[in-house]
């Protein structure tokens, strides 16, 4: 009985982990219209940037051209719409690592940027923690039944 319960708990943890629990894709829109400075009604052309992280980025802070767009998000993919065409200076800080880059944004097109995310240490891996917890539970139950 106890082993089947432990296996059921492990299956639930696996389903939650494999399903992602929450979406790891986020869409952000550039704040407000992009003016040329010559006229308030004249807009520059815009494109979009998609940042694709190699691993889930937790606590992501992102600024483009000095404008803070994301503050403490958890994502694997980030799509920013309405970025002014031309060079975009991107500053990223995630899990104690920061990096800056400059990319070219073409009007009406998406610029994809792969970003190496910091690896998740094994001690913070929720699937490993859940599996080890279930294993410890099974061992303690077997020892208890054998001794008493």
Secondary structure, 3 states (H helix, E strand, C coil): CHHHHHHHHHHHHHHHHHHCCCCCEEEEECCCCCECCCCCCCECCEEEEEEEEEEEEEEEEEEECCEEEEEEEEEEEEEEEEEECEEEEEEEEECCEEEEEEEEECCCCEEEEEECCCCCCHHHCHHHHHHHHHHHHHHHHHHHHHHC
